[in-house]
Amino acid sequence: MTGRRRNRHLSDEERRLWAHVVRGVAPMKGRILPAPEEEPAPVPAPASEPPAPPLPPAPSPAGRAAQPPPPPLPPLAPVERRTLRALRRGAKAVDAIIDLHGMRQAEAHAALIRFLHRSQGAGHTLVLVITGKGGAGTCGLFEERGVLRRSVPHWLRLPDLRSLVVGFEEASPQHGGSGALYVRLRRRRGAG
């Protein structure tokens, strides 16, 4: 880009802000900072407005350390081999299914959270989450294929769902293969 630089004069507010920013800056070796301009006196507020209350001090790092750390997240465990074999053979069925096909990421994430909470509340221990493989259909120039296929495993590892999810595995071909996941749920606390 060529062209001449346009000289623009800073407003009083911009000068005040710049002076505040460079107050603690040391000049580079061999350079000197320009002398700061005198800050104009602040304009007093009208007498009819009460002064704003002072802001509370920011919490210090020592104050944050006084809080106990959150409990560690339990590690994810794969679905047992025996359960996977029973699912493949048709000897065991999943308790519930959600199909996230055609949903946008935010919509799919919210639907997944609701589904997992509902499923755990209903006492389900194994559910099927269908994400789709992402290869079918046409994608626009800036759209990605398989976004949900990549995102759902990431969401299942997040702290907000770890209290629900024991583990997950790619589904067997008759349940969707790489476009679906078996998700094992924790039993609800207090449930028999």
Contact map, one row per residue, 1 for C-alpha under 8 A:
111000000000000000000000000000000000000000000000000000000000000000000000000000000000000000000000000000000000000000000000000000000000000000000000000000000000000000000000000000000000000000000000
111100000000000000000000000000000000000000000000000000000000000000000000000000000000000000000000000000000000000000000000000000000000000000000000000000000000000000000000000000000000000000000000
111110000000000000000000000000000000000000000000000000000000000000000000000000000000000000000000000000000000000000000000000000000000000000000000000000000000000000000000000000000000000000000000
011111000000000000000000000000000000000000000000000000000000000000000000000000000000000000000000000000000000000000000000000000000000000000000000000000000000000000000000000000000000000000000000
001111100000000000000000000000000000000000000000000000000000000000000000000000000000000000000000000000000000000000000000000000000000000000000000000000000000000000000000000000000000000000000000
000111110000000000000000000000000000000000000000000000000000000000000000000000000000000000000000000000000000000000000000000000000000000000000000000000000000000000000000000000000000000000000000
000011111000000000000000000000000000000000000000000000000000000000000000000000000000000000000000000000000000000000000000000000000000000000000000000000000000000000000000000000000000000000000000
000001111100000000000000000000000000000000000000000000000000000000000000000000000000000000000000000000000000000000000000000000000000000000000000000000000000000000000000000000000000000000000000
000000111110000000000000000000000000000000000000000000000000000000000000000000000000000000000000000000000000000000000000000000000000000000000000000000000000000000000000000000000000000000000000
000000011111111000000000000000000000000000000000000000000000000000000000000000000000000000000000000000000000000000000000000000000000000000000000000000000000000000000000000000000000000000000000
000000001111111000000000000000000000000000000000000000000000000000000000000000000000000000000000000000000000000000000000000000000000000000000000000000000000000000000000000000000000000000000000
000000000111111100000000000000000000000100000000000000000000000000000000000000000000000000000000000000000000000000000000000000000000000000000000000000000000000000000000000000000000000000000000
000000000111111110000000000000000000000000000000000000000000000000000000000000000000000000000000000000000000000000000000000000000000000000000000000000000000000000000000000000000000000000000000
000000000111111111000000000000000000000000000000000000000000000000000000000000000000000000000000000000000000000000000000000000000000000000000000000000000000000000000000000000000000000000000000
000000000111111111100000000000000000000000000000000000000000000000000000000000000000000000000000000000000000000000000000000000000000000000000000000000000000000000000000000000000000000000000000
000000000001111111110000000000000000001000000000000000000000000000000000000000000000000000000000000000000000000000000000000000000000000000000000000000000000000000000000000000000000000000000000
000000000000111111111000000000000000000000000000000000000000000000000000000000000000000000000000000000000000000000000000000000000000000000000000000000000000000000000000000000000000000000000000
000000000000011111111100000000000000000000000000000000000000000000000000000000000000000000000000000000000000000000000000000000000000000000000000000000000000000000000000000000000000000000000000
000000000000001111111110000000000001000000000000000000000000000000000000000000000000000000000000000000000000000000000000000000000000000000000000000000000000000000000000000000000000000000000000
000000000000000111111110000000000000000000000000000000000000000000000000000000000000000000000000000000000000000000000000000000000000000000000000000000000000000000000000000000000000000000000000
000000000000000011111111100000000000000000000000000000000000000000000000000000000000000000000000000000000000000000000000000000000000000000000000000000000000000000000000000000000000000000000000
000000000000000001111111100000000000000000000000000000000000000000000000000000000000000000000000000000000000000000000000000000000000000000000000000000000000000000000000000000000000000000000000
000000000000000000111111100000000000000000000000000000000000000000000000000000000000000000000000000000000000000000000000000000000000000000000000000000000000000000000000000000000000000000000000
000000000000000000001111110000000000000000000000000000000000000000000000000000000000000000000000000000000000000000000000000000000000000000000000000000000000000000000000000000000000000000000000
000000000000000000001111111000000000000000000000000000000000000000000000000000000000000000000000000000000000000000000000000000000000000000000000000000000000000000000000000000000000000000000000
000000000000000000000001111100000000000000000000000000000000000000000000000000000000000000000000000000000000000000000000000000000000000000000000000000000000000000000000000000000000000000000000
000000000000000000000000111110111000000000000000000000000000000000000000000000000000000000000000000000000000000000000000000000000000000000000000000000000000000000000000000000000000000000000000
000000000000000000000000011111110000000000000000000000000000000000000000000000000000000000000000000000000000000000000000000000000000000000000000000000000000000000000000000000000000000000000000
000000000000000000000000001111100000000000000000000000000000000000000000000000000000000000000000000000000000000000000000000000000000000000000000000000000000000000000000000000000000000000000000
000000000000000000000000000111110000000000000000000000000000000000000000000000000000000000000000000000000000000000000000000000000000000000000000000000000000000000000000000000000000000000000000
000000000000000000000000001111111000000000000000000000000000000000000000000000000000000000000000000000000000000000000000000000000000000000000000000000000000000000000000000000000000000000000000
000000000000000000000000001101111100000000000000000000000000000000000000000000000000000000000000000000000000000000000000000000000000000000000000000000000000000000000000000000000000000000000000
000000000000000000000000001000111110000000000000000000000000000000000000000000000000000000000000000000000000000000000000000000000000000000000000000000000000000000000000000000000000000000000000
000000000000000000000000000000011111000000000000000000000000000000000000000000000000000000000000000000000000000000000000000000000000000000000000000000000000000000000000000000000000000000000000
000000000000000000000000000000001111100000000000000000000000000000000000000000000000000000000000000000000000000000000000000000000000000000000000000000000000000000000000000000000000000000000000
000000000000000000100000000000000111110000000000000000000000000000000000000000000000000000000000000000000000000000000000000000000000000000000000000000000000000000000000000000000000000000000000
000000000000000000000000000000000011111000000000000000000000000000000000000000000000000000000000000000000000000000000000000000000000000000000000000000000000000000000000000000000000000000000000
000000000000000000000000000000000001111100000000000000000000000000000000000000000000000000000000000000000000000000000000000000000000000000000000000000000000000000000000000000000000000000000000
000000000000000100000000000000000000111110000000000000000000000000000000000000000000000000000000000000000000000000000000000000000000000000000000000000000000000000000000000000000000000000000000
000000000001000000000000000000000000011111000000000000000000000000000000000000000000000000000000000000000000000000000000000000000000000000000000000000000000000000000000000000000000000000000000
000000000000000000000000000000000000001111100000000000000000000000000000000000000000000000000000000000000000000000000000000000000000000000000000000000000000000000000000000000000000000000000000
000000000000000000000000000000000000000111110000000000000000000000000000000000000000000000000000000000000000000000000000000000000000000000000000000000000000000000000000000000000000000000000000
000000000000000000000000000000000000000011111000000000000000000000000000000000000000000000000000000000000000000000000000000000000000000000000000000000000000000000000000000000000000000000000000
000000000000000000000000000000000000000001111100000000000000000000000000000000000000000000000000000000000000000000000000000000000000000000000000000000000000000000000000000000000000000000000000
000000000000000000000000000000000000000000111110101000000000000000000000000000000000000000000000000000000000000000000000000000000000000000000000000000000000000000000000000000000000000000000000
000000000000000000000000000000000000000000011111100000000000000000000000000000000000000000000000000000000000000000000000000000000000000000000000000000000000000000000000000000000000000000000000
000000000000000000000000000000000000000000001111110000000000000000000000000000000000000000000000000000000000000000000000000000000000000000000000000000000000000000000000000000000000000000000000
000000000000000000000000000000000000000000000111110000000000000000000000000000000000000000000000000000000000000000000000000000000000000000000000000000000000000000000000000000000000000000000000
000000000000000000000000000000000000000000001111111000000000000000000000000000000000000000000000000000000000000000000000000000000000000000000000000000000000000000000000000000000000000000000000
000000000000000000000000000000000000000000000011111100000000000000000000000000000000000000000000000000000000000000000000000000000000000000000000000000000000000000000000000000000000000000000000
000000000000000000000000000000000000000000001000111110000000000000000000000000000000000000000000000000000000000000000000000000000000000000000000000000000000000000000000000000000000000000000000
000000000000000000000000000000000000000000000000011111000000000000000000000000000000000000000000000000000000000000000000000000000000000000000000000000000000000000000000000000000000000000000000
000000000000000000000000000000000000000000000000001111100000000000000000000000000000000000000000000000000000000000000000000000000000000000000000000000000000000000000000000000000000000000000000
000000000000000000000000000000000000000000000000000111110000000000000000000000000000000000000000000000000000000000000000000000000000000000000000000000000000000000000000000000000000000000000000
000000000000000000000000000000000000000000000000000011111000000000000000000000000000000000000000000000000000000000000000000000000000000000000000000000000000000000000000000000000000000000000000
000000000000000000000000000000000000000000000000000001111100000000000000000000000000000000000000000000000000000000000000000000000000000000000000000000000000000000000000000000000000000000000000
000000000000000000000000000000000000000000000000000000111110000000000000000000000000000000000000000000000000000000000000000000000000000000000000000000000000000000000000000000000000000000000000
000000000000000000000000000000000000000000000000000000011111000000000000000000000000000000000000000000000000000000000000000000000000000000000000000000000000000000000000000000000000000000000000
000000000000000000000000000000000000000000000000000000001111101100000000000000000000000000000000000000000000000000000000000000000000000000000000000000000000000000000000000000000000000000000000
000000000000000000000000000000000000000000000000000000000111111100000000000000000000000000000000000000000000000000000000000000000000000000000000000000000000000000000000000000000000000000000000
000000000000000000000000000000000000000000000000000000000011111110000000000000000000000000000000000000000000000000000000000000000000000000000000000000000000000000000000000000000000000000000000
000000000000000000000000000000000000000000000000000000000001111111000000000000000000000000000000000000000000000000000000000000000000000000000000000000000000000000000000000000000000000000000000
000000000000000000000000000000000000000000000000000000000011111111100000000000000000000000000000000000000000000000000000000000000000000000000000000000000000000000000000000000000000000000000000
000000000000000000000000000000000000000000000000000000000011111111100000000000000000000000000000000000000000000000000000000000000000000000000000000000000000000000000000000000000000000000000000
000000000000000000000000000000000000000000000000000000000000111111110000000000000000000000000000000000000000000000000000000000000000000000000000000000000000000000000000000000000000000000000000
000000000000000000000000000000000000000000000000000000000000011111110000000000000000000000000000000000000000000000000000000000000000000000000000000000000000000000000000000000000000000000000000
000000000000000000000000000000000000000000000000000000000000001111111000000000000000000000000000000000000000000000000000000000000000000000000000000000000000000000000000000000000000000000000000
000000000000000000000000000000000000000000000000000000000000000011111100000000000000000000000000000000000000000000000000000000000000000000000000000000000000000000000000000000000000000000000000
000000000000000000000000000000000000000000000000000000000000000000111110000000000000000000000000000000000000000000000000000000000000000000000000000000000000000000000000000000000000000000000000
000000000000000000000000000000000000000000000000000000000000000000011111000000000000000000000000000000000000000000000000000000000000000000000000000000000000000000000000000000000000000000000000
000000000000000000000000000000000000000000000000000000000000000000001111100000000000000000000000000000000000000000000000000000000000000000000000000000000000000000000000000000000000000000000000
000000000000000000000000000000000000000000000000000000000000000000000111110000000000000000000000000000000000000000000000000000000000000000000000000000000000000000000000000000000000000000000000
000000000000000000000000000000000000000000000000000000000000000000000011111000000000000000000000000000000000000000000000000000000000000000000000000000000000001001100000000000000000000000000000
000000000000000000000000000000000000000000000000000000000000000000000001111100000000000000000000000000000000000000000000000000000000000000000000000000000000000001000000000000000000000000000000
000000000000000000000000000000000000000000000000000000000000000000000000111110000000000000000000000000000000000000000000000000000000000000000000000000000000000000000100000000000000000000000000
000000000000000000000000000000000000000000000000000000000000000000000000011111000000000000000000000000000000000000000000000000000000000000000000000000000000100000001111000000000000000000000000
000000000000000000000000000000000000000000000000000000000000000000000000001111100000000000000000000000000000000000000000000000000000000000000000000000000000000000000111000000000000000000000000
000000000000000000000000000000000000000000000000000000000000000000000000000111110000000000000000000000000000000000000000000000000000000000000000000000000000000000000111100000000000000000000000
000000000000000000000000000000000000000000000000000000000000000000000000000011111011000000000000000000000000000000000000000000000000000000000000000000000000000000000011100000000000011100000000
000000000000000000000000000000000000000000000000000000000000000000000000000001111111000000000000000000000000000000000000000000000000000000000000000000000000000000000000000000000000000000000000
000000000000000000000000000000000000000000000000000000000000000000000000000000111111100000000000000000000000000000000000000000000000000000000000000000000000000000000000000000000000000000000000
000000000000000000000000000000000000000000000000000000000000000000000000000000011111110000000000000000000000000000000000000000000000000000000000000000000000000000000000000000000000000000000000
000000000000000000000000000000000000000000000000000000000000000000000000000000111111111000010000000000000000000000000000000000000000000000000000000000000000000000000000000000000000000000000000
000000000000000000000000000000000000000000000000000000000000000000000000000000111111111100000000000000000000000000000000000000000000000000000000000000000000000000000000000100000000000000000000
000000000000000000000000000000000000000000000000000000000000000000000000000000001111111110000000000000000000000000000000000000000000000000000000000000000000000000000000000000000000000000000000
000000000000000000000000000000000000000000000000000000000000000000000000000000000111111111110000000000000000000000000000000000000000000000000000000000000000000000000000000000000000000000000000
000000000000000000000000000000000000000000000000000000000000000000000000000000000011111111111100000000000000000000000000000000000000000000000000000000000000000000000000000100000000000000000000
000000000000000000000000000000000000000000000000000000000000000000000000000000000001111111100000000000000000000000000000000000000000000000000000000000000000000000000000000101000000000000000000
000000000000000000000000000000000000000000000000000000000000000000000000000000000000111111110000000000000000000000000000000000000000000000000000000000000000000000000000000000000000000000000000
000000000000000000000000000000000000000000000000000000000000000000000000000000000000011111111000000000000000000000000000000000000000000000000000000000000000000000000000000000000000000000000000
000000000000000000000000000000000000000000000000000000000000000000000000000000000000011111111000000000000000000000000000000000000000000000000000000000000000000000000000000000000000000000000000
000000000000000000000000000000000000000000000000000000000000000000000000000000000010011011111100000000000000000000000000000000000000000000000000000000000000000000000000000000000000000000000000
000000000000000000000000000000000000000000000000000000000000000000000000000000000000001001111110000000000000000000000000000000000000000000000000000000000000000000000000000000000000000000000000
000000000000000000000000000000000000000000000000000000000000000000000000000000000000001000011111100000000000000000000000000001110000000000000000000000000000000000000000000000000000000000000000
000000000000000000000000000000000000000000000000000000000000000000000000000000000000000000001111100000000000000000000000000111110000000000000000000000000000000000000000000000000000000000000000
000000000000000000000000000000000000000000000000000000000000000000000000000000000000000000000111110000000000000000000010000101110000000000000000000000000000000000000000000000000000000000000000
000000000000000000000000000000000000000000000000000000000000000000000000000000000000000000000111111000000000000000000000000000111100000000000000000000000000000000000000000000000000000000000000
000000000000000000000000000000000000000000000000000000000000000000000000000000000000000000000001111100000000000100100000000000011100000000000000000000000000000000000000000000000000000000000000
000000000000000000000000000000000000000000000000000000000000000000000000000000000000000000000000111110000000000000000000000000001110000000000000000000000000000000000000000000000000000000000000
000000000000000000000000000000000000000000000000000000000000000000000000000000000000000000000000011111100001001000000000000000001111000000000000000100000000000000000000000000000000000000000000
000000000000000000000000000000000000000000000000000000000000000000000000000000000000000000000000001111100000000000000000000000000111000000000000000000000000000000000000000000000000000000000000
000000000000000000000000000000000000000000000000000000000000000000000000000000000000000000000000000111110000000000000000000000000000000000000000000000000000000000000000000000000000000000000000
000000000000000000000000000000000000000000000000000000000000000000000000000000000000000000000000000111111011000000000000000000000000000000000000000000000000000000000000000000000000000000000000
000000000000000000000000000000000000000000000000000000000000000000000000000000000000000000000000000001111111000000000000000000000000000000000000000000000000000000000000000000000000000000000000
000000000000000000000000000000000000000000000000000000000000000000000000000000000000000000000000000000111111100000000000000000000000000000000000001100000000000000000000000000000000000000000000
000000000000000000000000000000000000000000000000000000000000000000000000000000000000000000000000000000011111110000000000000000000000000000000000000000000000000000000000000000000000000000000000
000000000000000000000000000000000000000000000000000000000000000000000000000000000000000000000000000000111111111000000000000000000000000000000000000000000000000000000000000000000000000000000000
000000000000000000000000000000000000000000000000000000000000000000000000000000000000000000000000000100111111111100000000000000000000000000000000000100000000000000000000000000000000000000000000
000000000000000000000000000000000000000000000000000000000000000000000000000000000000000000000000000000001111111110000000000000000000000000000000000000010010000000000000000000000000000000000000
000000000000000000000000000000000000000000000000000000000000000000000000000000000000000000000000000000000111111111000000000000000000000000000000000000000000000000000000000000000000000000000000
000000000000000000000000000000000000000000000000000000000000000000000000000000000000000000000000000100000011111111100000000000000000000000000000000000000000000000000000000000000000000000000000
000000000000000000000000000000000000000000000000000000000000000000000000000000000000000000000000010000000001111111110000000000000000000000000000000000000000000000000000000000000000000000000000
000000000000000000000000000000000000000000000000000000000000000000000000000000000000000000000000000000000000111111111000000000000000000000000000000000000000000010000000000000000000000000000000
000000000000000000000000000000000000000000000000000000000000000000000000000000000000000000000000000000000000011111111100000000000000000000000000000000000000000000000000000000000000000000000000
000000000000000000000000000000000000000000000000000000000000000000000000000000000000000000000000010000000000001111111110000000000000000000000000000000000000000000000000000000000000000000000000
000000000000000000000000000000000000000000000000000000000000000000000000000000000000000000000000000000000000000111111111000000000000000000000000000000000000000000010000000000000000000010000000
000000000000000000000000000000000000000000000000000000000000000000000000000000000000000000000000000000000000000011111111100000000000000000000000000000000000000000010000000000000000000000000000
000000000000000000000000000000000000000000000000000000000000000000000000000000000000000000000000000000000000000001111111110000000000000000000000000000000000000000000000000000000000000000000000
000000000000000000000000000000000000000000000000000000000000000000000000000000000000000000000001000000000000000000111111111110100000000000000000000000000000000000000000000000000000000000000000
000000000000000000000000000000000000000000000000000000000000000000000000000000000000000000000000000000000000000000011111111110000000000000000000000000000000000000010000000000000000000011110000
000000000000000000000000000000000000000000000000000000000000000000000000000000000000000000000000000000000000000000001111111100000000000000000000000000000000000000000000000000000000000000010000
000000000000000000000000000000000000000000000000000000000000000000000000000000000000000000000000000000000000000000000111111100000000000000000000000000000000000000000000000000000000000000000000
000000000000000000000000000000000000000000000000000000000000000000000000000000000000000000000000000000000000000000000011111110000000000000000000000000000000000000000000000000000000000000110010
000000000000000000000000000000000000000000000000000000000000000000000000000000000000000000000011000000000000000000000011111111100000000000000000000000000000000000000000000000000000000010100000
000000000000000000000000000000000000000000000000000000000000000000000000000000000000000000000010000000000000000000000011001111100000000000000000000000000000000000000000000000000000000111100000
000000000000000000000000000000000000000000000000000000000000000000000000000000000000000000000111000000000000000000000000000111110000000000000000000000000000000000000000000000000000011110000000
000000000000000000000000000000000000000000000000000000000000000000000000000000000000000000000111100000000000000000000010000111111000000000000000000000000000000000000000000000000000011110000000
000000000000000000000000000000000000000000000000000000000000000000000000000000000000000000000111110000000000000000000000000001111100000000000000000000000000000000000000001000000001111000000000
000000000000000000000000000000000000000000000000000000000000000000000000000000000000000000000000111100000000000000000000000000111110000000000000000000000000000000000000000000000001111000000000
000000000000000000000000000000000000000000000000000000000000000000000000000000000000000000000000111110000000000000000000000000011111000000000000000000000000000000000000000000010011100000000000
000000000000000000000000000000000000000000000000000000000000000000000000000000000000000000000000001110000000000000000000000000001111100000000000000110010000000000000000000000000011100000000000
000000000000000000000000000000000000000000000000000000000000000000000000000000000000000000000000000110000000000000000000000000000111110000000000010110000000000000000000000000010111000000000000
000000000000000000000000000000000000000000000000000000000000000000000000000000000000000000000000000000000000000000000000000000000011111100000000010010000000000000000000000000000110000000000000
000000000000000000000000000000000000000000000000000000000000000000000000000000000000000000000000000000000000000000000000000000000001111100000000111110000000000000000000000000000010000000000000
000000000000000000000000000000000000000000000000000000000000000000000000000000000000000000000000000000000000000000000000000000000000111110000000110000000000000000000000000000000000000000000000
000000000000000000000000000000000000000000000000000000000000000000000000000000000000000000000000000000000000000000000000000000000000111111000000000000000000000000000000000000000000000000000000
000000000000000000000000000000000000000000000000000000000000000000000000000000000000000000000000000000000000000000000000000000000000001111100000000000000000000000000000000000000000000000000000
000000000000000000000000000000000000000000000000000000000000000000000000000000000000000000000000000000000000000000000000000000000000000111110000000000000000000000000000000000000000000000000000
000000000000000000000000000000000000000000000000000000000000000000000000000000000000000000000000000000000000000000000000000000000000000011111111100000000000000000000000000000000000000000000000
000000000000000000000000000000000000000000000000000000000000000000000000000000000000000000000000000000000000000000000000000000000000000001111110000000000000000000000000000000000000000000000000
000000000000000000000000000000000000000000000000000000000000000000000000000000000000000000000000000000000000000000000000000000000000000000111110000000000000000000000000000000000000000000000000
000000000000000000000000000000000000000000000000000000000000000000000000000000000000000000000000000000000000000000000000000000000000000000111111000000000000000000000000000000000000000000000000
000000000000000000000000000000000000000000000000000000000000000000000000000000000000000000000000000000000000000000000000000000000000000000111111100000000000000000000000000000000000000000000000
000000000000000000000000000000000000000000000000000000000000000000000000000000000000000000000000000000000000000000000000000000000000000000100111111000000000000000000000000000000000000000000000
000000000000000000000000000000000000000000000000000000000000000000000000000000000000000000000000000000000000000000000000000000000000011000100011111000000000000000000000000000000000000000000000
000000000000000000000000000000000000000000000000000000000000000000000000000000000000000000000000000000000000000000000000000000000001111000000001111111000000000000000000000000000000000000000000
000000000000000000000000000000000000000000000000000000000000000000000000000000000000000000000000000000001000000000000000000000000000010000000001111111100000000000000000000000000000000000000000
000000000000000000000000000000000000000000000000000000000000000000000000000000000000000000000000000100001001000000000000000000000011010000000000011111110000000000000000000000000000000000000000
000000000000000000000000000000000000000000000000000000000000000000000000000000000000000000000000000000000000000000000000000000000011110000000000011111111000000000000000000000000011000000000000
000000000000000000000000000000000000000000000000000000000000000000000000000000000000000000000000000000000000000000000000000000000000000000000000011111111100000000000000000000000000000000000000
000000000000000000000000000000000000000000000000000000000000000000000000000000000000000000000000000000000000000000000000000000000000000000000000001111111110000000000000000000000000000000000000
000000000000000000000000000000000000000000000000000000000000000000000000000000000000000000000000000000000000100000000000000000000010000000000000000111111111000000000000000000000000000000000000
000000000000000000000000000000000000000000000000000000000000000000000000000000000000000000000000000000000000000000000000000000000000000000000000000011111111100000000000000000000000000000000000
000000000000000000000000000000000000000000000000000000000000000000000000000000000000000000000000000000000000000000000000000000000000000000000000000001111111110000000000000000000000000000000000
000000000000000000000000000000000000000000000000000000000000000000000000000000000000000000000000000000000000100000000000000000000000000000000000000000111111110010000000000000000000000000000000
000000000000000000000000000000000000000000000000000000000000000000000000000000000000000000000000000000000000000000000000000000000000000000000000000000011111110011001000000000000000000000000000
000000000000000000000000000000000000000000000000000000000000000000000000000100000000000000000000000000000000000000000000000000000000000000000000000000001111111011000000000000000000000000000000
000000000000000000000000000000000000000000000000000000000000000000000000000000000000000000000000000000000000000000000000000000000000000000000000000000000111111111000000000000000000000000000000
000000000000000000000000000000000000000000000000000000000000000000000000100000000000000000000000000000000000000000000000000000000000000000000000000000000000111111100000000000000000000000000000
000000000000000000000000000000000000000000000000000000000000000000000000000000000000000000000000000000000000000000000000000000000000000000000000000000000000011111100000000000000000000000000000
000000000000000000000000000000000000000000000000000000000000000000000000000000000000000000000000000000000000000010000000000000000000000000000000000000000011111111111000000000000000000000000000
000000000000000000000000000000000000000000000000000000000000000000000000110000000000000000000000000000000000000000000000000000000000000000000000000000000001111111111100000000000000000000000000
000000000000000000000000000000000000000000000000000000000000000000000000100000000000000000000000000000000000000000000000000000000000000000000000000000000000001111111000000000000000000001000000
000000000000000000000000000000000000000000000000000000000000000000000000000000000000000000000000000000000000000000011001000000000000000000000000000000000000000011111100000000000000000011000000
000000000000000000000000000000000000000000000000000000000000000000000000000100000000000000000000000000000000000000000000000000000000000000000000000000000001000011111111000000000000001111000000
000000000000000000000000000000000000000000000000000000000000000000000000001111000000000000000000000000000000000000000000000000000000000000000000000000000000000001011111000000000000001111000000
000000000000000000000000000000000000000000000000000000000000000000000000000111100000000000000000000000000000000000000000000000000000000000000000000000000000000000001111100000000000001110000000
000000000000000000000000000000000000000000000000000000000000000000000000000111100000000000000000000000000000000000000000000000000000000000000000000000000000000000001111110000000000111100000000
000000000000000000000000000000000000000000000000000000000000000000000000000001100000000000000000000000000000000000000000000000000000000000000000000000000000000000000011111000000000111000000000
000000000000000000000000000000000000000000000000000000000000000000000000000000000000000000000000000000000000000000000000000000000000000000000000000000000000000000000001111100001111110000000000
000000000000000000000000000000000000000000000000000000000000000000000000000000000000000000000000000000000000000000000000000000010000000000000000000000000000000000000000111110111111110000000000
000000000000000000000000000000000000000000000000000000000000000000000000000000000001001100000000000000000000000000000000000000000000000000000000000000000000000000000000011111111100000000000000
000000000000000000000000000000000000000000000000000000000000000000000000000000000000000000000000000000000000000000000000000000000000000000000000000000000000000000000000001111111100000000000000
000000000000000000000000000000000000000000000000000000000000000000000000000000000000000100000000000000000000000000000000000000000000000000000000000000000000000000000000000111111000000000000000
000000000000000000000000000000000000000000000000000000000000000000000000000000000000000000000000000000000000000000000000000000000000000000000000000000000000000000000000001111111001000000000000
000000000000000000000000000000000000000000000000000000000000000000000000000000000000000000000000000000000000000000000000000000000101000000000000000000000000000000000000001111111111000000000000
000000000000000000000000000000000000000000000000000000000000000000000000000000000000000000000000000000000000000000000000000000000000000000000000000000000000000000000000011111111111100000000000
000000000000000000000000000000000000000000000000000000000000000000000000000000000000000000000000000000000000000000000000000000000001100000000000000000000000000000000000011110011111100000000000
000000000000000000000000000000000000000000000000000000000000000000000000000000000000000000000000000000000000000000000000000000000111110000000000000010000000000000000000011000011111100000000000
000000000000000000000000000000000000000000000000000000000000000000000000000000000000000000000000000000000000000000000000000000011111000000000000000010000000000000000000011000111111110000000000
000000000000000000000000000000000000000000000000000000000000000000000000000000000000000000000000000000000000000000000000000000011110000000000000000000000000000000000001111000001111111000000000
000000000000000000000000000000000000000000000000000000000000000000000000000000100000000000000000000000000000000000000000000001111000000000000000000000000000000000000001111000000001111100000000
000000000000000000000000000000000000000000000000000000000000000000000000000000100000000000000000000000000000000000000000000001111000000000000000000000000000000000001111100000000000111110000000
000000000000000000000000000000000000000000000000000000000000000000000000000000100000000000000000000000000000000000000000000011100000000000000000000000000000000000001111000000000000011111000000
000000000000000000000000000000000000000000000000000000000000000000000000000000000000000000000000000000000000000000010001000111100000000000000000000000000000000000011110000000000000001111100000
000000000000000000000000000000000000000000000000000000000000000000000000000000000000000000000000000000000000000000000001000010000000000000000000000000000000000000111100000000000000000111110000
000000000000000000000000000000000000000000000000000000000000000000000000000000000000000000000000000000000000000000000001001110000000000000000000000000000000000000000000000000000000000011111010
000000000000000000000000000000000000000000000000000000000000000000000000000000000000000000000000000000000000000000000001101000000000000000000000000000000000000000000000000000000000000001111110
000000000000000000000000000000000000000000000000000000000000000000000000000000000000000000000000000000000000000000000000000000000000000000000000000000000000000000000000000000000000000000111110
000000000000000000000000000000000000000000000000000000000000000000000000000000000000000000000000000000000000000000000000000000000000000000000000000000000000000000000000000000000000000000011111
000000000000000000000000000000000000000000000000000000000000000000000000000000000000000000000000000000000000000000000000001000000000000000000000000000000000000000000000000000000000000000111111
000000000000000000000000000000000000000000000000000000000000000000000000000000000000000000000000000000000000000000000000000000000000000000000000000000000000000000000000000000000000000000000111
